Amino acid sequence: MRIRLDLGYDGTDFSGWAAQPGRRTVEEVLATGLGTILRLPRPPKLTVAGRTDAGVHARAQVAHVDVPREVWERVPGRSDRPPAAALLTRLAGVLPGDVRVHGASIAPAGFDARFSAVHRRYAYRISDHPAGAPPLRRRDVLSHRRPLDAAAMSAAATTLTGLNDFAAFCKHREGATTIRTLITYEWRRDEDGLLVATVLADAFCHSMVRALVGAVLPVGEGRRPVSWPAQILTAARRDPHVTVVPPHGLVLEEVGYPADAELAARAREARAVRTLGG
């Protein structure tokens, strides 16, 4: 059976999602907890919607795990609770406080946490207040020492949307495509005066969101024109003048999926190599 897991985590003390020898990662912690509860001989393999980097947070991450039916049905033990409800309670008892699974369900046919997703939405938060980020937000808000113009940053950000080769904003990985559809990229100030970016795309390559944020900061400071990030995009290569901002201001806010009947087709489409022609 394929089980969908909805979870959130504070990425501060994790070396990202993906399991790495000798490192504390979200995948390793969650898989170990699942293996203990499900009484498996080894931690199960997890597939995740977005492999977040070290220090990046998630409010609405999605993963799936495949388990034998008999294993799933024995999760409640002697209680009369459904397996999904019992799993949430039992995971809360074994997982550390910086990761929580808040949803579990039997996945519909064709569901793949990674390949069935149609979009991922991230937020990046910055404080340009002279005093810096509020103390209670220091783990998820970047302090910026210069005042920023949110309108100018948003104007520059929108020039990057659409189907493009984002090689200029991605860390190079051999054999990996950098073609993505950036659906939304905008900035606003929230009620607390924080600058908040909304970055929505079909998928993201390594360090892409943090580089997109770094590309508009000089515009917000008035040091670069609104047209500058688009010029960087057109160059299709990493520019040393674009700073990849720190990870702690970045939060995965949402993963979107199509209707159940379209899940398998979406997964097949997503596995295909992307090109600018289609």
C-alpha positions in Angstrom: 0.0 0.0 0.0 1.2 3.5 -0.7 0.7 6.0 2.2 0.8 9.7 1.7 2.4 11.7 4.5 1.9 15.4 5.1 4.5 17.0 7.3 6.3 20.1 8.5 9.7 20.8 10.0 12.0 23.4 11.3 15.1 22.9 9.1 17.5 24.7 11.4 19.2 21.6 12.9 18.8 19.4 9.8 21.3 18.8 7.0 18.4 19.0 4.6 15.9 16.3 3.6 18.0 13.7 1.9 19.7 11.0 4.1 23.5 11.4 4.3 25.9 9.3 6.2 26.8 10.8 9.6 24.3 13.7 9.1 21.0 14.4 10.8 18.4 14.7 8.1 14.6 14.9 7.9 14.5 11.7 5.8 16.6 9.7 8.2 14.7 10.8 11.3 11.3 10.2 9.7 12.3 6.8 8.2 13.7 5.7 11.5 10.5 6.6 13.3 8.3 4.9 10.7 10.5 1.8 10.9 10.1 1.6 14.6 6.4 2.0 14.6 5.7 -0.3 11.7 8.2 -2.9 13.1 10.1 -3.1 9.9 13.5 -4.8 9.7 15.0 -1.6 8.3 13.8 2.0 7.8 11.5 2.3 4.8 12.3 4.2 1.6 10.6 7.6 1.4 9.8 9.6 -1.7 9.4 13.4 -1.2 7.9 16.2 -3.2 10.8 18.6 -2.7 14.3 17.7 -1.4 14.9 20.8 0.7 18.5 21.9 1.5 20.1 22.2 4.9 18.4 24.9 7.0 15.3 25.2 4.8 12.0 24.8 6.5 8.7 23.2 5.4 5.2 23.9 6.5 3.5 21.6 4.0 5.9 18.9 2.7 4.5 15.8 1.1 6.1 12.3 1.0 5.0 8.8 0.3 6.0 5.4 1.7 5.1 1.9 0.4 4.2 -0.7 3.1 2.6 -4.2 3.0 -1.1 -4.1 3.8 -0.8 -6.3 6.9 1.8 -3.8 8.3 -0.6 -0.9 7.7 -3.5 -2.7 9.3 -1.7 -3.5 12.5 -0.7 0.1 13.2 -3.6 0.7 15.7 -2.6 -2.3 17.8 -5.3 -3.0 20.3 -7.1 0.3 19.8 -10.1 0.8 17.5 -8.7 3.8 15.8 -8.2 3.9 12.0 -4.5 3.2 11.0 -4.0 6.8 9.8 -5.1 8.3 13.1 -3.1 5.8 15.1 0.0 6.5 13.0 -0.1 10.3 13.6 -0.4 9.8 17.4 2.4 7.2 17.5 4.7 9.3 15.3 4.2 12.2 17.6 5.6 10.0 20.4 8.8 9.1 18.6 9.7 12.0 16.4 11.7 15.0 17.7 10.0 18.3 18.2 11.3 19.9 15.0 9.5 17.5 12.7 5.8 16.7 12.8 3.6 14.5 10.5 0.2 16.2 10.5 -1.6 14.0 7.9 -1.5 10.4 6.8 -3.8 8.7 4.2 -3.9 5.8 1.7 -2.7 7.4 -1.5 -5.0 7.2 -4.6 -3.9 5.1 -7.5 -1.1 6.6 -9.5 0.0 9.0 -6.8 3.7 9.8 -6.6 4.7 12.5 -4.0 7.4 13.8 -6.3 6.3 13.2 -9.9 2.6 13.7 -9.5 3.0 17.2 -8.2 2.0 20.1 -10.5 3.6 22.9 -8.4 5.6 23.7 -5.4 5.1 27.1 -3.6 7.8 28.6 -1.4 8.0 31.7 0.7 11.1 33.7 1.6 10.9 36.3 4.4 13.2 39.2 5.0 13.3 41.9 7.7 14.9 45.2 6.7 14.1 46.9 10.0 17.1 48.6 11.4 16.9 46.4 14.6 16.9 43.2 12.5 14.5 40.3 12.5 12.2 39.9 15.6 13.8 37.5 18.1 11.0 34.9 17.8 11.4 34.9 14.0 15.2 34.7 13.8 15.0 31.0 12.6 12.8 31.8 9.6 13.4 35.4 8.7 16.6 36.9 7.1 17.8 40.2 8.6 18.9 42.6 5.9 20.8 45.8 6.8 19.7 48.0 4.0 16.1 49.3 3.4 14.4 47.5 0.5 11.8 48.6 -2.0 9.2 45.8 -2.2 7.5 47.2 -5.3 10.8 47.4 -7.3 11.7 43.9 -6.2 8.3 42.6 -7.3 8.6 44.3 -10.7 11.9 42.7 -11.3 10.7 39.3 -10.1 7.8 39.2 -12.5 10.2 39.5 -15.5 11.5 36.0 -14.6 8.2 34.2 -14.9 7.3 31.7 -17.6 9.0 28.7 -19.2 12.7 29.4 -19.2 16.1 27.8 -18.8 17.1 28.8 -15.2 20.7 27.7 -15.5 21.7 31.2 -14.3 20.0 30.5 -11.0 20.7 26.8 -10.4 23.6 24.9 -9.1 24.9 22.8 -11.9 24.3 19.0 -11.7 25.5 16.8 -14.4 22.7 15.5 -16.6 20.0 17.5 -14.9 17.8 19.9 -16.8 17.4 23.5 -15.6 14.3 24.2 -17.6 11.4 25.1 -15.4 8.1 27.0 -15.5 8.1 29.8 -13.0 4.4 30.5 -12.5 4.5 33.2 -9.9 7.3 35.3 -8.4 6.2 38.4 -6.4 7.1 40.4 -3.3 4.9 42.2 -0.7 5.1 43.5 2.8 3.0 41.7 5.4 1.2 43.1 8.4 4.4 42.9 10.5 6.4 44.8 7.9 8.3 41.7 6.7 9.1 41.4 3.0 7.6 38.1 1.8 8.3 36.5 -1.6 5.9 34.0 -3.1 7.7 31.7 -5.5 5.5 29.2 -7.4 6.8 26.8 -10.1 6.2 23.4 -11.5 9.5 22.3 -9.9 12.8 23.9 -8.7 16.4 23.0 -9.3 19.1 23.1 -6.6 19.4 26.5 -4.9 17.1 28.1 -7.5 14.7 29.9 -5.1 17.6 31.3 -3.0 19.3 32.6 -6.1 16.1 34.1 -7.4 15.8 36.0 -4.1 19.5 37.1 -4.3 18.9 38.4 -7.8 16.3 41.0 -6.8 17.9 42.2 -3.6 20.2 44.7 -5.4 17.1 46.0 -7.2 15.4 46.5 -3.9 18.4 48.4 -2.6 18.4 50.6 -5.7 21.9 49.4 -6.8 20.5 47.6 -9.9 17.7 48.4 -12.4 14.5 46.4 -12.5 15.7 44.8 -15.8 18.9 43.4 -14.3 17.5 39.9 -13.1 16.1 39.3 -16.6 19.5 40.0 -18.1 21.0 37.4 -15.8 18.4 34.9 -16.9 19.1 35.5 -20.6 22.9 34.9 -20.0 22.0 31.3 -18.9 25.1 31.0 -16.6 25.8 31.6 -13.0 26.7 35.2 -12.3 29.1 35.9 -9.4 27.1 39.1 -8.7 24.0 37.1 -7.7 24.2 36.1 -4.1 22.5 32.9 -3.0 20.8 34.0 0.2 20.9 32.0 3.4 18.5 29.1 3.7 16.8 29.9 6.9 14.4 32.5 5.4 13.0 29.8 3.0 9.9 27.8 3.7 8.1 25.2 1.5 4.5 26.3 1.9 2.5 24.1 -0.4 2.7 21.2 -2.9 -0.1 21.0 -5.4 -1.5 17.9 -7.1 -4.1 17.3 -9.9 -7.3 15.4 -9.6 -6.9 11.8 -8.6 -7.7 10.6 -12.2 -4.8 12.6 -13.5 -2.1 11.6 -11.0 -0.5 8.8 -13.1 -0.5 10.8 -16.3 1.1 13.8 -14.5 3.8 11.5 -13.1 4.6 10.2 -16.6 4.8 13.7 -17.9 7.1 14.9 -15.1 9.5 12.1 -15.7 10.1 13.2 -19.3 13.1 15.4 -20.0 12.0 19.0 -20.2 13.0 21.2 -23.2 12.1 24.8 -24.1 10.0 23.4 -27.0 7.6 21.5 -24.7 
